[in-house]
Amino acid sequence: MQHSQNARESGNQKSRDGQVQHQHSPSNKKALGWTFWIITTYMIIEVIGGIYTNSLALLSDAGHMLSDAVALGLSYLAIKFGEKQATLTKTFGYKRFEILAAFLNGLTLVVISIYIFYEAFQRFSNPPEVMSSGMLMIATIGLIVNIIAALILMKSDRKENLNVRSAFLHVLGDLLGSVGAIVAALLMIFFGWGLADPIASLLVAILIIISGWRVTKDSYHILMEGTPTNIDVLELKKALLEVNQVEEVHDLHVWSITSSYPALSCHLIVESQADHDQVLMEAKRILQHDFHIKHSTIQVNKKGSRSMEDYHYH
């Protein structure tokens, strides 16, 4: 009877989780798909324009857009993989693929920023001649393209999905890069200041490396099964101890399967006359409503008992 009830609870919760994913995934896929084609198309134009005008600011922004194209493609594939059903060898499915993609995106940003730093410093000693008028035109079009891409991604659930957020940061970095290229082109047109091009590149590189570091750090934390940043383990343990008839909480583990999918396992020691169903119901209510934990496994053991009675819900 107890196992049947737990099985029903498990199925109901999985259905709710599935509905949430069904609501978010289509908007994410559509946003990533549109931005991928927009960024990829303009990247080709910007590479040609950067070579033609001899502008490092344009080429650095094009390099960033190349990483964007790869990042957006990986992000799209990550969501597609995440929709695959769980198997006997991958019991959580492929949800964590999105974190691997985000981690690679972050590393890509860091590597590209280092390369831009190197090229910019080379140009400080020997500033080349840049076709500033052509640079201005291409950078202005790039700004418009990046604004459109950013607006598309802003409509997705980037705050809840680390992978989509990393793609948004890529596009945001491109947008700021276009602004930097426009300013540099104007300085060269009106003041003949050749150093404006490498300086703009350095500013873009700083923005890129900050974004890359944040995404890499967040995804690494999840890959190492660190505690979700929005969950205070001490507060969570205190809340479980306040459940009626619970005396101790042991082996408490909180981690993330992927972004917006926290998981928990713990061992509760209860009074010898405790009502297991009541304890589990209250613990479940606290975890779901107070800490937004979707997947939990709780082991219940009566105080002083040598045999353990295991109850699980999902």
C-alpha positions in Angstrom: 0.0 0.0 0.0 2.8 2.4 1.0 4.8 1.6 -2.1 1.7 2.1 -4.4 1.1 5.5 -2.8 4.8 6.4 -3.3 4.7 5.2 -6.9 1.7 7.4 -7.5 3.4 10.4 -6.0 6.5 9.7 -8.1 4.4 9.6 -11.3 2.5 12.7 -10.5 5.7 14.7 -9.7 7.4 13.4 -12.9 4.3 14.5 -14.8 4.5 18.0 -13.3 8.3 18.2 -14.0 7.6 17.1 -17.6 5.0 19.8 -18.0 7.5 22.4 -16.8 10.1 21.2 -19.2 7.5 21.1 -22.0 6.7 24.8 -21.3 10.3 26.0 -21.3 12.0 23.8 -23.9 10.1 24.9 -27.0 10.7 28.6 -26.3 14.4 27.9 -25.6 14.8 25.8 -28.8 13.1 28.4 -30.9 15.1 31.3 -29.5 18.4 29.4 -29.8 17.6 28.3 -33.4 16.8 31.8 -34.6 19.8 33.4 -32.9 22.1 30.7 -34.3 21.2 31.5 -37.9 21.3 35.3 -37.3 24.7 35.2 -35.6 26.2 32.8 -38.1 25.1 34.7 -41.1 26.4 38.0 -39.9 29.6 36.5 -38.6 30.6 35.6 -42.1 29.9 39.2 -43.2 31.9 40.6 -40.3 34.9 38.4 -41.0 35.0 39.6 -44.6 34.5 43.2 -43.5 37.2 42.9 -40.8 39.8 41.6 -43.3 38.8 44.2 -45.9 39.0 47.2 -43.5 42.0 45.7 -41.6 40.2 46.4 -38.3 41.1 44.3 -35.3 38.0 45.5 -33.4 35.8 44.0 -36.2 37.9 40.8 -36.4 37.8 40.3 -32.6 34.1 40.8 -32.6 33.8 38.3 -35.5 35.9 35.9 -33.5 33.5 36.3 -30.6 30.6 35.7 -33.0 32.3 32.5 -34.2 32.3 31.3 -30.6 28.7 32.4 -30.4 27.7 30.3 -33.4 29.4 27.3 -31.8 27.9 28.1 -28.4 24.4 28.5 -29.8 24.7 25.3 -31.8 25.9 23.4 -28.7 23.1 25.0 -26.6 20.5 23.9 -29.1 21.9 20.4 -29.2 22.0 20.4 -25.4 18.3 21.0 -25.2 17.6 18.3 -27.8 19.7 15.8 -25.9 18.1 16.8 -22.6 14.7 15.8 -24.0 15.8 12.2 -24.5 14.3 9.7 -22.2 16.3 8.2 -19.3 17.8 4.7 -19.9 19.1 1.9 -17.7 22.7 3.2 -18.3 21.7 7.0 -17.9 19.0 7.0 -15.3 18.8 10.8 -15.2 18.7 11.0 -19.0 20.9 13.5 -20.8 19.9 16.6 -18.9 23.5 17.3 -17.8 24.6 17.7 -21.4 23.6 21.3 -21.2 26.1 21.9 -18.4 28.9 20.3 -20.4 27.9 22.7 -23.3 27.9 25.7 -21.0 31.3 24.7 -19.6 32.7 24.5 -23.1 31.1 27.8 -24.0 32.8 29.5 -21.0 36.2 28.0 -21.8 35.8 29.2 -25.5 35.2 32.8 -24.3 38.3 32.8 -22.1 40.5 31.4 -24.9 39.2 34.0 -27.5 39.7 36.9 -25.1 43.3 35.8 -24.5 44.0 35.8 -28.2 42.4 39.3 -28.6 44.7 40.6 -25.8 47.7 39.3 -27.7 46.7 40.8 -31.0 45.8 44.2 -29.5 49.2 44.5 -27.7 50.9 43.8 -31.0 49.0 46.7 -32.7 49.9 49.1 -29.9 53.5 49.1 -31.0 52.7 49.3 -34.7 49.1 50.6 -35.4 48.1 49.6 -38.9 46.0 51.8 -41.2 42.3 51.0 -40.9 39.4 51.8 -43.3 37.4 53.5 -40.6 34.3 54.4 -42.7 33.8 50.8 -43.7 34.4 49.7 -40.2 31.7 52.1 -38.9 29.1 50.8 -41.4 29.8 47.1 -40.6 29.9 47.7 -36.8 26.6 49.6 -36.9 24.9 46.7 -38.8 26.4 44.3 -36.3 25.0 46.3 -33.4 21.5 46.0 -34.9 21.9 42.3 -35.5 23.1 41.7 -31.9 20.2 43.7 -30.5 17.7 41.5 -32.4 19.5 38.3 -31.2 19.6 39.6 -27.6 15.9 40.4 -27.6 15.1 36.9 -28.9 17.0 35.3 -26.1 15.6 37.6 -23.5 12.2 36.0 -24.1 13.5 32.6 -23.1 14.0 31.4 -19.5 17.7 32.3 -19.4 17.5 33.1 -15.6 16.6 29.4 -14.9 18.7 27.7 -17.6 22.5 28.1 -17.3 23.0 27.0 -20.9 20.7 29.6 -22.4 22.2 32.2 -20.0 25.7 31.4 -21.3 24.4 31.9 -24.9 22.8 35.2 -23.9 26.1 36.4 -22.4 27.9 35.5 -25.7 25.4 37.7 -27.6 25.6 40.5 -25.0 29.4 40.5 -25.4 29.0 40.8 -29.1 26.6 43.7 -28.7 29.1 45.5 -26.5 31.8 44.7 -29.0 29.9 46.3 -31.8 29.5 49.4 -29.6 33.2 49.5 -29.0 33.9 49.2 -32.7 31.5 52.0 -33.5 33.2 54.3 -31.0 36.7 53.4 -32.3 35.6 54.0 -35.9 34.2 57.5 -35.0 37.4 58.4 -33.1 39.5 57.4 -36.1 37.3 59.3 -38.6 37.1 62.6 -36.6 40.4 62.6 -34.7 42.6 60.2 -36.7 43.4 58.2 -33.6 44.7 54.9 -34.8 45.1 53.4 -31.3 41.3 53.5 -30.9 41.0 50.2 -32.7 43.3 48.1 -30.4 41.9 49.9 -27.3 38.3 48.9 -28.3 39.5 45.4 -28.8 41.0 45.3 -25.3 37.7 46.5 -23.8 35.8 43.8 -25.6 38.3 41.2 -24.5 37.8 42.3 -20.8 34.1 41.9 -21.1 34.4 38.5 -22.8 36.8 37.1 -20.2 34.5 38.2 -17.3 31.5 36.5 -18.9 33.5 33.4 -19.8 34.8 33.1 -16.2 31.3 33.4 -14.7 29.8 30.7 -17.0 32.8 28.4 -16.5 32.7 28.8 -12.7 28.9 28.2 -12.5 29.0 25.1 -14.8 32.0 23.7 -13.0 30.2 24.0 -9.7 27.3 21.9 -11.1 29.6 19.3 -12.7 31.3 18.9 -9.3 27.9 18.4 -7.7 28.2 21.5 -5.6 25.3 22.7 -3.5 22.9 25.0 -5.5 23.8 28.6 -4.8 20.1 29.4 -3.9 19.9 26.7 -1.2 21.3 27.2 2.3 22.1 23.6 3.6 22.1 24.7 7.2 18.7 26.3 6.9 17.4 23.3 5.0 18.6 20.9 7.8 17.1 23.1 10.4 13.7 23.0 8.6 13.8 19.2 8.5 14.7 19.0 12.2 11.6 21.1 12.9 9.4 18.4 11.4 7.3 16.8 14.1 8.8 13.5 15.4 12.1 14.0 13.5 15.1 13.9 15.9 18.2 13.8 13.7 19.1 14.4 10.0 22.1 12.5 8.6 23.8 12.0 5.2 22.3 15.2 3.8 23.3 15.8 0.2 22.0 18.6 -2.1 23.2 19.0 -5.6 22.0 19.9 -9.1 21.4 17.4 -11.9 21.4 20.4 -14.2 20.4 24.1 -13.9 17.0 24.5 -12.3 16.9 20.8 -11.4 18.1 20.4 -7.7 18.2 17.0 -6.0 18.4 15.9 -2.4 19.0 12.7 -0.4 19.0 12.4 3.4 18.5 10.0 6.3 15.9 11.0 8.9 16.0 9.5 12.5 12.5 9.6 13.9 10.9 8.7 17.3 10.0 5.1 17.9 6.3 5.7 17.6 6.5 8.1 14.7 4.0 8.1 11.8 6.2 7.6 8.8 3.6 8.8 6.3 3.1 12.0 8.2 6.9 12.7 8.5 7.4 12.1 4.8 4.4 14.3 3.8 5.7 17.2 5.9 9.3 16.8 4.7 8.1 16.7 1.1 6.0 19.9 1.6 9.0 21.8 3.1 11.4 20.6 0.3 9.0 21.5 -2.5 7.5 24.7 -1.3 10.3 26.3 0.8 13.4 25.1 -1.2 12.0 24.2 -4.6 13.7 20.8 -4.7 12.1 18.6 -7.4 13.8 15.3 -6.8 14.2 13.9 -3.3 15.1 10.6 -1.8 14.5 10.2 2.0 15.5 7.2 4.1 13.6 6.9 7.4 14.8 5.0 10.4 13.2 4.7 13.9 15.5 5.7 16.7 17.1 2.7 18.3 15.9 0.3 15.6 18.5 -1.9 13.8 16.3 -2.4 10.8 15.8 0.4 8.4 12.5 1.2 6.6 13.2 3.0 3.3 10.7 5.3 1.8 11.4 7.1 -1.5 9.5 9.8 -3.4 10.3 11.8 -6.5 
